[in-house]
Each structure stands twice: as structure tokens, then as C-alpha cells.
């Protein structure tokens, strides 16, 4: 990827997401798709397949958590500072169903120093499936060379 000498915050977020996506075997392997990404926010989608339902024939909560966690990860890695989850919790509101497309919308609530807080809402159409809150912590490293990411 040729990175321009200067990037807008939106272009930087997209470039970071592209670099991260290339190494994200878990999200790719589950069929997730990046719908949108920007500074401090990201939207990912995933279809509930037969291998994702539990014995009650509803979406296994672990897959819903994973979708929310992936959206959280793309949101908190959108400024070319590598970040990892320090904590995450989820509240399930209604079950996801086989064949539904789940959409996880992550947004930054707070970012101070090395710590961030992000809320993620998972929906199926107009129905809210789950609410997730994640706490991030930046670590060393960047997704793109610093010299290529000076912002406009």
C-alpha cells in the first residue's frame, strides 16, 4: 500500500483498518466485513451461519461478543496507535438468529493518555441484540510508518 505523505483523520483510520485487517484471521475467518471506519469509530457486520448457533438454535453469545470486540478493536486502533483490550463486557438483549446479519457499531466514549472507553451496539435490522463496553490500552507500535501518517 502506498501511503500518502499526509492523511486526513478519516484516511488514516481507513489505512490503519486495512493494515490491521490483513492480519486479522479471526474476524476474516468468521466472515466479518468492515462497513465503515473513522477516527474513534467502526462498524462491522457478520451473518449468523449454521456453525454459529448453539443447542437452542440461536446465535452463540461468544460469536456476538467476538463481533462486538472486533468493532471495538477497529475503533480503538483508528489513530495509528496500536491498542489492545484491557476489559470488555456485554449485555445480551435478545437472541441473534440463524441467517440474520448482525451489525456492530463501535464509538469512542473517552480517550485519555493510554486508556480508552468504547461502546458497541450490536443490532439485527432495527432490533438491538447486545450492548458491549470495552476498555482499551495503547501499546507500543503503529500500523503505518509514522513518517507517512502526518495528518492534514
C-alpha positions as CSV (number, residue, x, y, z in Angstrom):
1,X,0.0,0.0,0.0
2,X,1.3,3.4,-0.9
3,X,0.6,5.8,1.9
4,X,0.4,9.5,1.1
5,X,2.7,11.8,2.9
6,X,-0.3,13.5,4.6
7,X,-3.5,11.8,5.6
8,X,-6.8,13.2,6.8
9,X,-8.1,11.6,10.1
10,X,-10.6,9.5,8.0
11,X,-7.9,8.4,5.5
12,X,-5.6,7.5,8.4
13,X,-8.4,5.4,10.1
14,X,-9.1,3.6,6.8
15,X,-5.4,2.9,6.2
16,X,-4.9,1.6,9.8
17,X,-8.0,-0.7,9.3
18,X,-6.6,-2.0,6.1
19,X,-3.3,-2.8,7.7
20,X,-5.0,-4.4,10.7
21,X,-7.5,-6.4,8.5
22,X,-4.7,-8.1,6.6
23,X,-3.6,-9.7,9.9
24,X,-7.0,-10.4,11.5
25,X,-7.5,-14.1,10.7
26,X,-10.3,-14.3,13.4
27,X,-12.5,-11.6,12.0
28,X,-11.9,-12.7,8.4
29,X,-12.4,-16.3,9.2
30,X,-15.8,-15.6,10.8
31,X,-16.9,-13.8,7.6
32,X,-17.0,-10.3,9.2
33,X,-16.9,-7.3,6.9
34,X,-15.8,-3.7,7.6
35,X,-18.8,-1.5,6.8
36,X,-17.3,1.8,7.9
37,X,-14.3,3.1,9.9
38,X,-13.3,6.5,11.0
39,X,-11.4,8.2,13.9
40,X,-12.7,6.5,17.1
41,X,-15.5,4.6,15.4
42,X,-16.0,1.5,13.4
43,X,-18.9,-0.6,12.0
44,X,-18.6,-4.3,11.2
45,X,-21.1,-6.9,10.1
46,X,-21.4,-10.6,10.2
47,X,-24.0,-13.2,9.1
48,X,-25.0,-15.8,11.6
49,X,-24.2,-19.1,10.0
50,X,-25.1,-22.7,11.0
51,X,-21.7,-23.1,12.7
52,X,-22.6,-20.1,15.0
53,X,-25.8,-21.4,16.6
54,X,-25.9,-23.2,19.9
55,X,-28.1,-26.1,21.1
56,X,-31.1,-23.7,21.4
57,X,-30.6,-22.8,17.7
58,X,-29.8,-19.2,18.4
59,X,-26.5,-17.3,17.9
60,X,-23.9,-18.4,20.4
61,X,-23.1,-15.4,22.6
62,X,-19.4,-15.9,22.0
63,X,-19.8,-15.0,18.4
64,X,-21.8,-11.9,19.2
65,X,-19.1,-10.9,21.7
66,X,-16.5,-11.5,19.1
67,X,-18.2,-9.3,16.5
68,X,-18.6,-6.5,19.1
69,X,-14.9,-7.0,20.2
70,X,-13.7,-6.7,16.6
71,X,-15.7,-3.5,16.0
72,X,-14.2,-2.2,19.3
73,X,-10.7,-3.1,18.1
74,X,-11.0,-1.3,14.8
75,X,-12.4,1.8,16.5
76,X,-9.6,2.0,19.1
77,X,-6.8,1.3,16.5
78,X,-8.0,4.0,14.2
79,X,-5.4,6.7,15.0
80,X,-2.2,4.7,14.2
81,X,-1.5,3.8,17.8
82,X,-1.7,0.0,18.5
83,X,-4.3,-0.7,21.2
84,X,-5.5,-3.9,22.9
85,X,-8.5,-4.7,25.1
86,X,-7.9,-4.3,28.8
87,X,-11.5,-5.3,29.6
88,X,-14.8,-6.0,27.8
89,X,-18.3,-6.8,29.0
90,X,-21.5,-7.5,27.2
91,X,-25.2,-7.5,27.9
92,X,-27.4,-9.7,25.7
93,X,-30.8,-8.1,25.0
94,X,-32.3,-10.6,22.5
95,X,-31.0,-13.6,20.7
96,X,-29.5,-13.5,17.3
97,X,-31.0,-15.9,14.8
98,X,-29.6,-18.1,12.1
99,X,-29.3,-16.2,8.8
100,X,-29.5,-12.7,10.4
101,X,-26.9,-10.1,9.6
102,X,-25.6,-8.7,12.8
103,X,-24.1,-5.2,12.7
104,X,-21.8,-3.9,15.4
105,X,-21.3,-0.1,15.7
106,X,-18.5,1.0,17.9
107,X,-17.9,4.5,19.1
108,X,-15.4,6.2,21.3
109,X,-16.7,7.4,24.6
110,X,-13.4,8.6,26.2
111,X,-9.8,8.6,25.3
112,X,-7.2,9.9,27.7
113,X,-3.5,9.0,27.8
114,X,-3.1,5.3,27.0
115,X,-6.7,4.4,28.0
116,X,-10.0,4.5,26.1
117,X,-13.6,3.5,26.6
118,X,-15.8,2.4,23.7
119,X,-19.4,1.4,23.5
120,X,-20.6,-1.0,20.8
121,X,-24.2,-1.7,19.9
122,X,-25.0,-4.9,18.1
123,X,-28.2,-4.9,16.0
124,X,-30.1,-7.1,13.6
125,X,-32.2,-4.8,11.5
126,X,-33.9,-2.4,13.9
127,X,-33.6,-4.8,16.9
128,X,-30.8,-4.3,19.4
129,X,-29.2,-7.7,20.1
130,X,-26.5,-6.6,22.6
131,X,-24.6,-3.7,24.2
132,X,-20.8,-4.1,24.8
133,X,-18.4,-1.8,26.6
134,X,-14.7,-2.1,26.1
135,X,-11.7,-0.5,27.7
136,X,-8.6,-0.2,25.6
137,X,-4.9,0.4,26.4
138,X,-2.4,1.6,23.8
139,X,0.8,-0.5,23.5
140,X,4.0,0.2,21.6
141,X,3.9,0.3,17.8
142,X,1.9,1.7,15.0
143,X,0.0,0.2,12.0
144,X,1.7,2.6,9.5
145,X,5.1,4.2,9.5
146,X,4.9,7.5,11.4
147,X,6.6,9.5,8.6
148,X,3.7,8.5,6.3
149,X,0.9,9.5,8.6
150,X,1.3,13.2,9.3
151,X,-2.2,14.5,9.4
152,X,-3.5,17.5,7.4
